Amino acid sequence: MAQRRSLKTNFLMFSVGAKDQILPAKVGKSLPNKTDLDDKELKLVNDIMQLMAAARFHIMTEEVCCVSFCLCC
């Protein structure tokens, strides 16, 4: 459940930007700066990778990553 909430929260910033909408912000909180956006982007990618690994996507196995993407070489 926490992973789902994290994925939704981290995805929100990027989905509203793609729709050309304004990011809903909490009262008194400023808009995120570049560092905040970079951190959120990394967390989003990490969440997606964890989701793919949990769903047992074949591209997320160590053997396939090593052969296809040469990550271990």
All heavy atoms as a GROMACS GRO file, in nm:
protein
  566
    1MET      N    1   0.081  -0.119   0.000
    1MET     CA    2   0.000   0.000   0.000
    1MET      C    3   0.086   0.127   0.000
    1MET      O    4   0.056   0.222  -0.067
    1MET     CB    5  -0.092  -0.003   0.122
    1MET     CG    6  -0.204   0.095   0.112
    1MET     SD    7  -0.315   0.049  -0.020
    1MET     CE    8  -0.463   0.118   0.038
    2ALA      N    9   0.197   0.123   0.076
    2ALA     CA   10   0.286   0.239   0.082
    2ALA      C   11   0.352   0.263  -0.054
    2ALA      O   12   0.370   0.378  -0.094
    2ALA     CB   13   0.392   0.219   0.189
    3GLN      N   14   0.384   0.154  -0.124
    3GLN     CA   15   0.447   0.169  -0.256
    3GLN      C   16   0.349   0.233  -0.354
    3GLN      O   17   0.388   0.318  -0.434
    3GLN     CB   18   0.492   0.034  -0.308
    3GLN     CG   19   0.570   0.044  -0.437
    3GLN     CD   20   0.620  -0.090  -0.485
    3GLN    OE1   21   0.581  -0.194  -0.434
    3GLN    NE2   22   0.705  -0.089  -0.584
    4ARG      N   23   0.224   0.193  -0.346
    4ARG     CA   24   0.122   0.250  -0.435
    4ARG      C   25   0.104   0.399  -0.408
    4ARG      O   26   0.097   0.480  -0.500
    4ARG     CB   27  -0.009   0.176  -0.415
    4ARG     CG   28  -0.119   0.225  -0.503
    4ARG     CD   29  -0.245   0.146  -0.482
    4ARG     NE   30  -0.351   0.197  -0.566
    4ARG     CZ   31  -0.471   0.149  -0.570
    4ARG    NH1   32  -0.504   0.046  -0.496
    4ARG    NH2   33  -0.560   0.201  -0.647
    5ARG      N   34   0.101   0.436  -0.280
    5ARG     CA   35   0.085   0.577  -0.242
    5ARG      C   36   0.206   0.658  -0.289
    5ARG      O   37   0.191   0.768  -0.342
    5ARG     CB   38   0.066   0.587  -0.092
    5ARG     CG   39   0.034   0.723  -0.041
    5ARG     CD   40   0.000   0.731   0.108
    5ARG     NE   41   0.058   0.628   0.192
    5ARG     CZ   42  -0.011   0.526   0.244
    5ARG    NH1   43  -0.138   0.512   0.221
    5ARG    NH2   44   0.050   0.436   0.321
    6SER      N   45   0.326   0.602  -0.272
    6SER     CA   46   0.447   0.670  -0.316
    6SER      C   47   0.448   0.690  -0.467
    6SER      O   48   0.483   0.798  -0.516
    6SER     CB   49   0.569   0.587  -0.273
    6SER     OG   50   0.687   0.644  -0.321
    7LEU      N   51   0.408   0.587  -0.540
    7LEU     CA   52   0.402   0.597  -0.686
    7LEU      C   53   0.305   0.706  -0.731
    7LEU      O   54   0.337   0.788  -0.817
    7LEU     CB   55   0.364   0.462  -0.746
    7LEU     CG   56   0.364   0.450  -0.898
    7LEU    CD1   57   0.504   0.475  -0.953
    7LEU    CD2   58   0.316   0.314  -0.939
    8LYS      N   59   0.188   0.708  -0.671
    8LYS     CA   60   0.088   0.809  -0.707
    8LYS      C   61   0.135   0.950  -0.674
    8LYS      O   62   0.118   1.043  -0.753
    8LYS     CB   63  -0.045   0.779  -0.637
    8LYS     CG   64  -0.118   0.658  -0.692
    8LYS     CD   65  -0.243   0.628  -0.614
    8LYS     CE   66  -0.353   0.721  -0.656
    8LYS     NZ   67  -0.483   0.684  -0.598
    9THR      N   68   0.197   0.966  -0.557
    9THR     CA   69   0.246   1.098  -0.515
    9THR      C   70   0.356   1.147  -0.607
    9THR      O   71   0.355   1.263  -0.651
    9THR     CB   72   0.298   1.092  -0.370
    9THR    OG1   73   0.192   1.048  -0.286
    9THR    CG2   74   0.347   1.227  -0.323
   10ASN      N   75   0.453   1.061  -0.636
   10ASN     CA   76   0.566   1.101  -0.720
   10ASN      C   77   0.524   1.122  -0.866
   10ASN      O   78   0.583   1.203  -0.936
   10ASN     CB   79   0.678   0.998  -0.711
   10ASN     CG   80   0.742   0.996  -0.574
   10ASN    OD1   81   0.747   1.097  -0.506
   10ASN    ND2   82   0.789   0.880  -0.532
   11PHE      N   83   0.423   1.050  -0.911
   11PHE     CA   84   0.377   1.063  -1.049
   11PHE      C   85   0.296   1.191  -1.069
   11PHE      O   86   0.295   1.248  -1.179
   11PHE     CB   87   0.293   0.942  -1.089
   11PHE     CG   88   0.246   0.943  -1.231
   11PHE    CD1   89   0.335   0.920  -1.334
   11PHE    CD2   90   0.114   0.969  -1.262
   11PHE    CE1   91   0.293   0.922  -1.466
   11PHE    CE2   92   0.070   0.971  -1.393
   11PHE     CZ   93   0.160   0.947  -1.496
   12LEU      N   94   0.231   1.239  -0.964
   12LEU     CA   95   0.141   1.355  -0.974
   12LEU      C   96   0.210   1.477  -1.034
   12LEU      O   97   0.155   1.541  -1.124
   12LEU     CB   98   0.083   1.390  -0.837
   12LEU     CG   99  -0.009   1.512  -0.833
   12LEU    CD1  100  -0.133   1.486  -0.918
   12LEU    CD2  101  -0.047   1.543  -0.690
   13MET      N  102   0.329   1.508  -0.987
   13MET     CA  103   0.400   1.627  -1.037
   13MET      C  104   0.419   1.623  -1.188
   13MET      O  105   0.404   1.723  -1.256
   13MET     CB  106   0.538   1.638  -0.972
   13MET     CG  107   0.539   1.683  -0.833
   13MET     SD  108   0.710   1.700  -0.782
   13MET     CE  109   0.688   1.807  -0.645
   14PHE      N  110   0.453   1.506  -1.238
   14PHE     CA  111   0.484   1.494  -1.380
   14PHE      C  112   0.359   1.481  -1.465
   14PHE      O  113   0.355   1.528  -1.578
   14PHE     CB  114   0.580   1.377  -1.401
   14PHE     CG  115   0.705   1.392  -1.319
   14PHE    CD1  116   0.723   1.321  -1.203
   14PHE    CD2  117   0.803   1.483  -1.357
   14PHE    CE1  118   0.837   1.338  -1.126
   14PHE    CE2  119   0.917   1.501  -1.280
   14PHE     CZ  120   0.933   1.428  -1.164
   15SER      N  121   0.255   1.422  -1.410
   15SER     CA  122   0.132   1.406  -1.488
   15SER      C  123   0.060   1.539  -1.506
   15SER      O  124   0.007   1.567  -1.613
   15SER     CB  125   0.039   1.303  -1.424
   15SER     OG  126  -0.009   1.347  -1.299
   16VAL      N  127   0.058   1.624  -1.403
   16VAL     CA  128  -0.008   1.754  -1.418
   16VAL      C  129   0.070   1.843  -1.513
   16VAL      O  130   0.013   1.921  -1.588
   16VAL     CB  131  -0.034   1.824  -1.283
   16VAL    CG1  132  -0.130   1.747  -1.198
   16VAL    CG2  133   0.092   1.854  -1.210
   17GLY      N  134   0.202   1.831  -1.511
   17GLY     CA  135   0.284   1.908  -1.605
   17GLY      C  136   0.259   1.867  -1.748
   17GLY      O  137   0.253   1.951  -1.838
   18ALA      N  138   0.241   1.738  -1.771
   18ALA     CA  139   0.214   1.688  -1.906
   18ALA      C  140   0.078   1.734  -1.956
   18ALA      O  141   0.057   1.752  -2.076
   18ALA     CB  142   0.221   1.536  -1.908
   19LYS      N  143  -0.015   1.755  -1.863
   19LYS     CA  144  -0.150   1.801  -1.899
   19LYS      C  145  -0.158   1.953  -1.903
   19LYS      O  146  -0.264   2.008  -1.925
   19LYS     CB  147  -0.252   1.749  -1.798
   19LYS     CG  148  -0.265   1.599  -1.796
   19LYS     CD  149  -0.362   1.560  -1.686
   19LYS     CE  150  -0.359   1.412  -1.659
   19LYS     NZ  151  -0.437   1.375  -1.540
   20ASP      N  152  -0.046   2.020  -1.877
   20ASP     CA  153  -0.038   2.166  -1.873
   20ASP      C  154  -0.133   2.223  -1.767
   20ASP      O  155  -0.201   2.321  -1.789
   20ASP     CB  156  -0.068   2.227  -2.011
   20ASP     CG  157  -0.014   2.368  -2.023
   20ASP    OD1  158   0.082   2.402  -1.951
   20ASP    OD2  159  -0.069   2.445  -2.104
   21GLN      N  160  -0.135   2.157  -1.652
   21GLN     CA  161  -0.215   2.202  -1.539
   21GLN      C  162  -0.123   2.253  -1.429
   21GLN      O  163  -0.004   2.228  -1.429
   21GLN     CB  164  -0.302   2.088  -1.485
   21GLN     CG  165  -0.403   2.036  -1.583
   21GLN     CD  166  -0.477   1.914  -1.529
   21GLN    OE1  167  -0.437   1.854  -1.431
   21GLN    NE2  168  -0.585   1.879  -1.595
   22ILE      N  169  -0.181   2.322  -1.333
   22ILE     CA  170  -0.105   2.374  -1.220
   22ILE      C  171  -0.098   2.266  -1.112
   22ILE      O  172  -0.198   2.202  -1.080
   22ILE     CB  173  -0.171   2.502  -1.164
   22ILE    CG1  174  -0.168   2.611  -1.271
   22ILE    CG2  175  -0.101   2.548  -1.038
   22ILE    CD1  176  -0.245   2.735  -1.233
   23LEU      N  177   0.020   2.248  -1.056
   23LEU     CA  178   0.041   2.150  -0.951
   23LEU      C  179  -0.032   2.194  -0.825
   23LEU      O  180  -0.010   2.304  -0.776
   23LEU     CB  181   0.191   2.136  -0.922
   23LEU     CG  182   0.231   2.041  -0.811
   23LEU    CD1  183   0.201   1.897  -0.854
   23LEU    CD2  184   0.377   2.056  -0.778
   24PRO      N  185  -0.120   2.108  -0.772
   24PRO     CA  186  -0.186   2.145  -0.646
   24PRO      C  187  -0.084   2.144  -0.533
   24PRO      O  188  -0.009   2.048  -0.516
   24PRO     CB  189  -0.292   2.036  -0.626
   24PRO     CG  190  -0.250   1.923  -0.714
   24PRO     CD  191  -0.164   1.979  -0.822
   25ALA      N  192  -0.077   2.254  -0.458
   25ALA     CA  193   0.020   2.265  -0.350
   25ALA      C  194  -0.053   2.287  -0.218
   25ALA      O  195  -0.163   2.340  -0.215
   25ALA     CB  196   0.116   2.380  -0.376
   26LYS      N  197   0.011   2.243  -0.111
   26LYS     CA  198  -0.045   2.267   0.021
   26LYS      C  199  -0.034   2.415   0.054
   26LYS      O  200   0.057   2.484   0.008
   26LYS     CB  201   0.030   2.184   0.125
   26LYS     CG  202   0.010   2.035   0.106
   26LYS     CD  203   0.085   1.957   0.210
   26LYS     CE  204   0.063   1.808   0.185
   26LYS     NZ  205   0.142   1.726   0.277
   27VAL      N  206  -0.124   2.463   0.136
   27VAL     CA  207  -0.125   2.604   0.175
   27VAL      C  208   0.007   2.638   0.243
   27VAL      O  209   0.052   2.567   0.333
   27VAL     CB  210  -0.244   2.634   0.268
   27VAL    CG1  211  -0.239   2.778   0.318
   27VAL    CG2  212  -0.375   2.606   0.197
   28GLY      N  213   0.070   2.746   0.198
   28GLY     CA  214   0.194   2.790   0.258
   28GLY      C  215   0.319   2.721   0.206
   28GLY      O  216   0.430   2.754   0.247
   29LYS      N  217   0.303   2.625   0.117
   29LYS     CA  218   0.418   2.554   0.062
   29LYS      C  219   0.450   2.608  -0.077
   29LYS      O  220   0.361   2.628  -0.159
   29LYS     CB  221   0.389   2.404   0.056
   29LYS     CG  222   0.509   2.320   0.029
   29LYS     CD  223   0.481   2.174   0.050
   29LYS     CE  224   0.608   2.095   0.027
   29LYS     NZ  225   0.588   1.954   0.040
   30SER      N  226   0.579   2.630  -0.104
   30SER     CA  227   0.619   2.685  -0.233
   30SER      C  228   0.625   2.576  -0.338
   30SER      O  229   0.624   2.457  -0.308
   30SER     CB  230   0.756   2.753  -0.220
   30SER     OG  231   0.852   2.657  -0.185
   31LEU      N  232   0.634   2.618  -0.464
   31LEU     CA  233   0.649   2.523  -0.573
   31LEU      C  234   0.786   2.456  -0.564
   31LEU      O  235   0.881   2.515  -0.514
   31LEU     CB  236   0.635   2.595  -0.707
   31LEU     CG  237   0.496   2.647  -0.741
   31LEU    CD1  238   0.501   2.730  -0.870
   31LEU    CD2  239   0.398   2.533  -0.757
   32PRO      N  240   0.797   2.334  -0.613
   32PRO     CA  241   0.925   2.263  -0.604
   32PRO      C  242   1.031   2.327  -0.693
   32PRO      O  243   1.002   2.378  -0.800
   32PRO     CB  244   0.891   2.122  -0.652
   32PRO     CG  245   0.768   2.136  -0.732
   32PRO     CD  246   0.694   2.253  -0.676
   33ASN      N  247   1.156   2.323  -0.646
   33ASN     CA  248   1.266   2.374  -0.728
   33ASN      C  249   1.325   2.258  -0.809
   33ASN      O  250   1.278   2.145  -0.802
   33ASN     CB  251   1.372   2.443  -0.642
   33ASN     CG  252   1.431   2.350  -0.538
   33ASN    OD1  253   1.435   2.229  -0.555
   33ASN    ND2  254   1.478   2.407  -0.428
   34LYS      N  255   1.431   2.287  -0.885
   34LYS     CA  256   1.489   2.186  -0.973
   34LYS      C  257   1.540   2.064  -0.895
   34LYS      O  258   1.519   1.950  -0.936
   34LYS     CB  259   1.602   2.247  -1.055
   34LYS     CG  260   1.662   2.151  -1.157
   34LYS     CD  261   1.774   2.215  -1.234
   34LYS     CE  262   1.832   2.127  -1.340
   34LYS     NZ  263   1.855   1.990  -1.309
   35THR      N  264   1.601   2.087  -0.782
   35THR     CA  265   1.653   1.976  -0.700
   35THR      C  266   1.539   1.888  -0.650
   35THR      O  267   1.549   1.765  -0.653
   35THR     CB  268   1.733   2.031  -0.580
   35THR    OG1  269   1.836   2.116  -0.629
   35THR    CG2  270   1.795   1.918  -0.499
   36ASP      N  271   1.430   1.951  -0.607
   36ASP     CA  272   1.313   1.875  -0.561
   36ASP      C  273   1.256   1.790  -0.675
   36ASP      O  274   1.220   1.674  -0.654
   36ASP     CB  275   1.203   1.967  -0.509
   36ASP     CG  276   1.242   2.041  -0.382
   36ASP    OD1  277   1.331   1.991  -0.310
   36ASP    OD2  278   1.185   2.149  -0.358
   37LEU      N  279   1.247   1.850  -0.793
   37LEU     CA  280   1.194   1.776  -0.909
   37LEU      C  281   1.286   1.660  -0.948
   37LEU      O  282   1.238   1.552  -0.981
   37LEU     CB  283   1.175   1.871  -1.028
   37LEU     CG  284   1.060   1.970  -1.013
   37LEU    CD1  285   1.062   2.068  -1.131
   37LEU    CD2  286   0.927   1.900  -1.005
   38ASP      N  287   1.416   1.683  -0.941
   38ASP     CA  288   1.511   1.575  -0.971
   38ASP      C  289   1.496   1.459  -0.873
   38ASP      O  290   1.496   1.342  -0.911
   38ASP     CB  291   1.655   1.626  -0.968
   38ASP     CG  292   1.689   1.716  -1.087
   38ASP    OD1  293   1.611   1.716  -1.185
   38ASP    OD2  294   1.792   1.785  -1.080
   39ASP      N  295   1.481   1.493  -0.745
   39ASP     CA  296   1.462   1.390  -0.641
   39ASP      C  297   1.333   1.313  -0.665
   39ASP      O  298   1.330   1.190  -0.655
   39ASP     CB  299   1.460   1.452  -0.502
   39ASP     CG  300   1.596   1.503  -0.458
   39ASP    OD1  301   1.698   1.464  -0.520
   39ASP    OD2  302   1.600   1.582  -0.361
   40LYS      N  303   1.225   1.385  -0.696
   40LYS     CA  304   1.096   1.319  -0.722
   40LYS      C  305   1.105   1.229  -0.845
   40LYS      O  306   1.047   1.121  -0.848
   40LYS     CB  307   0.985   1.423  -0.743
   40LYS     CG  308   0.939   1.489  -0.618
   40LYS     CD  309   0.854   1.396  -0.536
   40LYS     CE  310   0.793   1.469  -0.419
   40LYS     NZ  311   0.717   1.382  -0.332
   41GLU      N  312   1.178   1.276  -0.947
   41GLU     CA  313   1.192   1.195  -1.068
   41GLU      C  314   1.267   1.065  -1.039
   41GLU      O  315   1.226   0.958  -1.084
   41GLU     CB  316   1.266   1.276  -1.175
   41GLU     CG  317   1.276   1.206  -1.308
   41GLU     CD  318   1.341   1.292  -1.414
   41GLU    OE1  319   1.383   1.405  -1.385
   41GLU    OE2  320   1.352   1.243  -1.528
   42LEU      N  321   1.374   1.073  -0.961
   42LEU     CA  322   1.449   0.953  -0.925
   42LEU      C  323   1.363   0.857  -0.842
   42LEU      O  324   1.367   0.736  -0.861
   42LEU     CB  325   1.575   0.990  -0.848
   42LEU     CG  326   1.686   1.055  -0.931
   42LEU    CD1  327   1.799   1.103  -0.840
   42LEU    CD2  328   1.737   0.958  -1.035
   43LYS      N  329   1.285   0.912  -0.750
   43LYS     CA  330   1.196   0.829  -0.669
   43LYS      C  331   1.090   0.762  -0.756
   43LYS      O  332   1.056   0.646  -0.735
   43LYS     CB  333   1.131   0.912  -0.558
   43LYS     CG  334   1.227   0.952  -0.449
   43LYS     CD  335   1.160   1.039  -0.346
   43LYS     CE  336   1.261   1.086  -0.242
   43LYS     NZ  337   1.201   1.178  -0.145
   44LEU      N  338   1.038   0.837  -0.855
   44LEU     CA  339   0.937   0.781  -0.945
   44LEU      C  340   0.995   0.665  -1.026
   44LEU      O  341   0.935   0.559  -1.036
   44LEU     CB  342   0.883   0.889  -1.039
   44LEU     CG  343   0.784   0.842  -1.146
   44LEU    CD1  344   0.657   0.787  -1.082
   44LEU    CD2  345   0.751   0.956  -1.240
   45VAL      N  346   1.114   0.684  -1.080
   45VAL     CA  347   1.178   0.578  -1.158
   45VAL      C  348   1.205   0.457  -1.069
   45VAL      O  349   1.181   0.342  -1.109
   45VAL     CB  350   1.309   0.629  -1.224
   45VAL    CG1  351   1.389   0.516  -1.282
   45VAL    CG2  352   1.275   0.733  -1.330
   46ASN      N  353   1.250   0.481  -0.947
   46ASN     CA  354   1.273   0.372  -0.853
   46ASN      C  355   1.144   0.298  -0.821
   46ASN      O  356   1.140   0.175  -0.817
   46ASN     CB  357   1.337   0.425  -0.725
   46ASN     CG  358   1.375   0.315  -0.630
   46ASN    OD1  359   1.423   0.210  -0.671
   46ASN    ND2  360   1.354   0.338  -0.502
   47ASP      N  361   1.035   0.372  -0.798
   47ASP     CA  362   0.905   0.310  -0.772
   47ASP      C  363   0.860   0.223  -0.888
   47ASP      O  364   0.810   0.113  -0.869
   47ASP     CB  365   0.798   0.416  -0.744
   47ASP     CG  366   0.814   0.485  -0.609
   47ASP    OD1  367   0.887   0.431  -0.523
   47ASP    OD2  368   0.754   0.592  -0.592
   48ILE      N  369   0.879   0.274  -1.010
   48ILE     CA  370   0.838   0.198  -1.129
   48ILE      C  371   0.921   0.071  -1.142
   48ILE      O  372   0.868  -0.036  -1.172
   48ILE     CB  373   0.848   0.286  -1.255
   48ILE    CG1  374   0.742   0.396  -1.250
   48ILE    CG2  375   0.834   0.202  -1.382
   48ILE    CD1  376   0.756   0.503  -1.356
   49MET      N  377   1.051   0.082  -1.116
   49MET     CA  378   1.137  -0.037  -1.124
   49MET      C  379   1.099  -0.140  -1.018
   49MET      O  380   1.098  -0.260  -1.046
   49MET     CB  381   1.283   0.004  -1.111
   49MET     CG  382   1.335   0.079  -1.232
   49MET     SD  383   1.505   0.136  -1.216
   49MET     CE  384   1.592  -0.019  -1.211
   50GLN      N  385   1.066  -0.095  -0.899
   50GLN     CA  386   1.023  -0.188  -0.794
   50GLN      C  387   0.892  -0.255  -0.831
   50GLN      O  388   0.874  -0.374  -0.807
   50GLN     CB  389   1.008  -0.115  -0.660
   50GLN     CG  390   1.138  -0.078  -0.596
   50GLN     CD  391   1.119  -0.006  -0.463
   50GLN    OE1  392   1.009   0.002  -0.412
   50GLN    NE2  393   1.228   0.045  -0.409
   51LEU      N  394   0.802  -0.178  -0.891
   51LEU     CA  395   0.674  -0.233  -0.935
   51LEU      C  396   0.696  -0.339  -1.043
   51LEU      O  397   0.636  -0.447  -1.039
   51LEU     CB  398   0.584  -0.122  -0.986
   51LEU     CG  399   0.446  -0.161  -1.034
   51LEU    CD1  400   0.363  -0.215  -0.918
   51LEU    CD2  401   0.375  -0.042  -1.096
   52MET      N  402   0.784  -0.310  -1.138
   52MET     CA  403   0.813  -0.405  -1.244
   52MET      C  404   0.878  -0.532  -1.189
   52MET      O  405   0.846  -0.643  -1.231
   52MET     CB  406   0.902  -0.340  -1.350
   52MET     CG  407   0.832  -0.232  -1.430
   52MET     SD  408   0.943  -0.147  -1.544
   52MET     CE  409   0.971  -0.276  -1.664
   53ALA      N  410   0.969  -0.516  -1.094
   53ALA     CA  411   1.034  -0.632  -1.033
   53ALA      C  412   0.933  -0.716  -0.956
   53ALA      O  413   0.935  -0.838  -0.962
   53ALA     CB  414   1.148  -0.586  -0.943
   54ALA      N  415   0.842  -0.649  -0.884
   54ALA     CA  416   0.740  -0.721  -0.808
   54ALA      C  417   0.645  -0.797  -0.900
   54ALA      O  418   0.596  -0.904  -0.865
   54ALA     CB  419   0.662  -0.624  -0.721
   55ALA      N  420   0.622  -0.741  -1.020
   55ALA     CA  421   0.535  -0.806  -1.117
   55ALA      C  422   0.611  -0.910  -1.200
   55ALA      O  423   0.554  -0.971  -1.290
   55ALA     CB  424   0.473  -0.702  -1.210
   56ARG      N  425   0.739  -0.926  -1.168
   56ARG     CA  426   0.825  -1.025  -1.234
   56ARG      C  427   0.841  -1.002  -1.384
   56ARG      O  428   0.834  -1.096  -1.463
   56ARG     CB  429   0.779  -1.167  -1.204
   56ARG     CG  430   0.778  -1.198  -1.057
   56ARG     CD  431   0.731  -1.339  -1.032
   56ARG     NE  432   0.712  -1.363  -0.891
   56ARG     CZ  433   0.801  -1.425  -0.813
   56ARG    NH1  434   0.914  -1.465  -0.863
   56ARG    NH2  435   0.777  -1.443  -0.686
   57PHE      N  436   0.858  -0.876  -1.422
   57PHE     CA  437   0.889  -0.845  -1.561
   57PHE      C  438   1.022  -0.909  -1.595
   57PHE      O  439   1.118  -0.900  -1.519
   57PHE     CB  440   0.900  -0.693  -1.581
   57PHE     CG  441   0.770  -0.624  -1.607
   57PHE    CD1  442   0.668  -0.626  -1.514
   57PHE    CD2  443   0.750  -0.556  -1.725
   57PHE    CE1  444   0.549  -0.562  -1.537
   57PHE    CE2  445   0.631  -0.489  -1.751
   57PHE     CZ  446   0.529  -0.493  -1.656
   58HIS      N  447   1.031  -0.971  -1.707
   58HIS     CA  448   1.152  -1.042  -1.745
   58HIS      C  449   1.272  -0.949  -1.761
   58HIS      O  450   1.384  -0.988  -1.735
   58HIS     CB  451   1.131  -1.122  -1.875
   58HIS     CG  452   1.038  -1.236  -1.856
   58HIS    ND1  453   1.073  -1.351  -1.787
   58HIS    CD2  454   0.909  -1.254  -1.894
   58HIS    CE1  455   0.970  -1.434  -1.786
   58HIS    NE2  456   0.870  -1.378  -1.850
   59ILE      N  457   1.249  -0.825  -1.803
   59ILE     CA  458   1.362  -0.734  -1.822
   59ILE      C  459   1.422  -0.690  -1.689
   59ILE      O  460   1.529  -0.634  -1.686
   59ILE     CB  461   1.324  -0.609  -1.904
   59ILE    CG1  462   1.218  -0.526  -1.832
   59ILE    CG2  463   1.281  -0.646  -2.043
   59ILE    CD1  464   1.194  -0.390  -1.896
   60MET      N  465   1.355  -0.721  -1.578
   60MET     CA  466   1.405  -0.681  -1.448
   60MET      C  467   1.487  -0.790  -1.379
   60MET      O  468   1.539  -0.769  -1.272
   60MET     CB  469   1.290  -0.639  -1.356
   60MET     CG  470   1.212  -0.518  -1.407
   60MET     SD  471   1.316  -0.375  -1.442
   60MET     CE  472   1.367  -0.331  -1.279
   61THR      N  473   1.499  -0.906  -1.441
   61THR     CA  474   1.580  -1.011  -1.380
   61THR      C  475   1.727  -0.982  -1.405
   61THR      O  476   1.764  -0.922  -1.506
   61THR     CB  477   1.545  -1.150  -1.437
   61THR    OG1  478   1.576  -1.152  -1.576
   61THR    CG2  479   1.399  -1.184  -1.416
   62GLU      N  480   1.812  -1.024  -1.316
   62GLU     CA  481   1.955  -0.995  -1.327
   62GLU      C  482   2.015  -1.054  -1.453
   62GLU      O  483   2.094  -0.991  -1.522
   62GLU     CB  484   2.028  -1.048  -1.205
   62GLU     CG  485   2.173  -1.011  -1.204
   62GLU     CD  486   2.244  -1.058  -1.078
   62GLU    OE1  487   2.176  -1.076  -0.977
   62GLU    OE2  488   2.366  -1.077  -1.085
   63GLU      N  489   1.974  -1.177  -1.488
   63GLU     CA  490   2.030  -1.243  -1.606
   63GLU      C  491   2.000  -1.166  -1.733
   63GLU      O  492   2.087  -1.142  -1.815
   63GLU     CB  493   1.975  -1.385  -1.618
   63GLU     CG  494   2.014  -1.474  -1.504
   63GLU     CD  495   1.924  -1.597  -1.494
   63GLU    OE1  496   1.830  -1.608  -1.572
   63GLU    OE2  497   1.950  -1.679  -1.406
   64VAL      N  498   1.876  -1.124  -1.748
   64VAL     CA  499   1.836  -1.052  -1.869
   64VAL      C  500   1.900  -0.914  -1.872
   64VAL      O  501   1.945  -0.868  -1.977
   64VAL     CB  502   1.682  -1.043  -1.880
   64VAL    CG1  503   1.640  -0.958  -1.998
   64VAL    CG2  504   1.623  -1.182  -1.890
   65CYS      N  505   1.907  -0.846  -1.757
   65CYS     CA  506   1.971  -0.714  -1.753
   65CYS      C  507   2.117  -0.724  -1.796
   65CYS      O  508   2.166  -0.640  -1.869
   65CYS     CB  509   1.962  -0.654  -1.613
   65CYS     SG  510   1.799  -0.594  -1.570
   66CYS      N  511   2.185  -0.826  -1.749
   66CYS     CA  512   2.326  -0.843  -1.785
   66CYS      C  513   2.344  -0.868  -1.934
   66CYS      O  514   2.432  -0.811  -1.997
   66CYS     CB  515   2.387  -0.959  -1.707
   66CYS     SG  516   2.409  -0.925  -1.532
   67VAL      N  517   2.259  -0.951  -1.990
   67VAL     CA  518   2.273  -0.984  -2.131
   67VAL      C  519   2.222  -0.872  -2.221
   67VAL      O  520   2.291  -0.829  -2.313
   67VAL     CB  521   2.195  -1.115  -2.164
   67VAL    CG1  522   2.193  -1.142  -2.312
   67VAL    CG2  523   2.256  -1.233  -2.089
   68SER      N  524   2.105  -0.818  -2.190
   68SER     CA  525   2.044  -0.719  -2.278
   68SER      C  526   2.106  -0.581  -2.267
   68SER      O  527   2.124  -0.511  -2.364
   68SER     CB  528   1.894  -0.707  -2.248
   68SER     OG  529   1.832  -0.830  -2.270
   69PHE      N  530   2.138  -0.541  -2.145
   69PHE     CA  531   2.182  -0.404  -2.124
   69PHE      C  532   2.328  -0.393  -2.081
   69PHE      O  533   2.378  -0.285  -2.061
   69PHE     CB  534   2.093  -0.336  -2.020
   69PHE     CG  535   1.949  -0.339  -2.056
   69PHE    CD1  536   1.860  -0.419  -1.987
   69PHE    CD2  537   1.901  -0.265  -2.162
   69PHE    CE1  538   1.726  -0.422  -2.021
   69PHE    CE2  539   1.767  -0.267  -2.197
   69PHE     CZ  540   1.679  -0.347  -2.125
   70CYS      N  541   2.391  -0.508  -2.061
   70CYS     CA  542   2.532  -0.513  -2.024
   70CYS      C  543   2.559  -0.431  -1.899
   70CYS      O  544   2.654  -0.352  -1.892
   70CYS     CB  545   2.618  -0.466  -2.140
   70CYS     SG  546   2.788  -0.523  -2.127
   71LEU      N  547   2.472  -0.446  -1.796
   71LEU     CA  548   2.488  -0.368  -1.674
   71LEU      C  549   2.598  -0.421  -1.585
   71LEU      O  550   2.654  -0.346  -1.506
   71LEU     CB  551   2.354  -0.367  -1.596
   71LEU     CG  552   2.238  -0.298  -1.664
   71LEU    CD1  553   2.112  -0.314  -1.580
   71LEU    CD2  554   2.268  -0.152  -1.686
   72CYS      N  555   2.625  -0.548  -1.594
   72CYS     CA  556   2.725  -0.606  -1.505
   72CYS      C  557   2.864  -0.609  -1.567
   72CYS      O  558   2.962  -0.642  -1.500
   72CYS     CB  559   2.684  -0.748  -1.466
   72CYS     SG  560   2.527  -0.756  -1.380
   73CYS      N  561   2.873  -0.582  -1.694
   73CYS     CA  562   3.001  -0.595  -1.764
   73CYS      C  563   3.085  -0.468  -1.750
   73CYS      O  564   3.039  -0.363  -1.734
   73CYS     CB  565   2.976  -0.620  -1.912
   73CYS     SG  566   2.875  -0.768  -1.936
   0.00000   0.00000   0.00000
